[in-house]
Amino acid sequence: MKHSKYRNTGLLFELLTRQITTDILNNESSSKASAILKKHFNKKSQLFKENQLFNVILESKFKDENKATHLVETTQKAYSKVINLKNIKIEKYNLIKSIKENFNLEDFFKSRVTNYRLLAAIHNVISENYENPVVSSKSHFTLLEYMTRKSESKESEILQSLRKENKDLRHITYKILVEKFNNKYKSLNKEQKDVLREYINNITSTSGLSDFLEGRFKDISFNLKKQLPKIEDKVIKIKIKECINLVNKTKFKNTESTVNVLKLMRFYQLLEDVKNATR
């Protein structure tokens, strides 16, 4: 579907989210994509507001096509009232500039996005000037088909569970499950999923994320101490004590949130290994 990738806010948000996932999977100490997302998609930005309108379409399903049509038309009206066209043009320019400064643009946009056609249609419908009626009509019907389409196959219990979660978490968790955590981990335990959920949900609220991480590190420290008496090997016992020391010394500055997320993921893996070994 013809449209400008550089102007599609929903697509840009999706690509940045996927890059954050890749950074986590590759054990990157800091994520450039995360910093870009926090800077340009803060709650006061026009980009954040426009992405919220994308989500209105993405998260809506109807049995009645008339209801779907009404929502699309309402979203179009909301766009014209909520979005400042001059400001969002400037914000998109600065966003692309930031991406270009940190990534190779050609490689960045090569990432395959499964719902690309849908994101293109949403962009065309809510923000285009409808100079081309053929393109406008195709985009409009693409949205209606998506919003009224019935699921053709039964989903697994995991996918049904994930669909109830936050949209961004669904994207990240599903990608991780499909890629089997980059072939490095067989699966994610509940605690690791919780960490990823909180990380994505609070991508623009570093203070909220820091509070969450501090509580989880205390939980890790408590549970590792609880396992100590069960460990018979003296060398392993010393190593676990060193880990507890490291957990307790962790600092929770907003600038270190991504680093602490990676640490926490590893500590939860360690805790699970220790529990399995002491059963």
Order of alpha helices (4+ residues) and beta strands (2+ residues): alpha-alpha-alpha-alpha-alpha-alpha-alpha-alpha-alpha-alpha-alpha-alpha-alpha-alpha
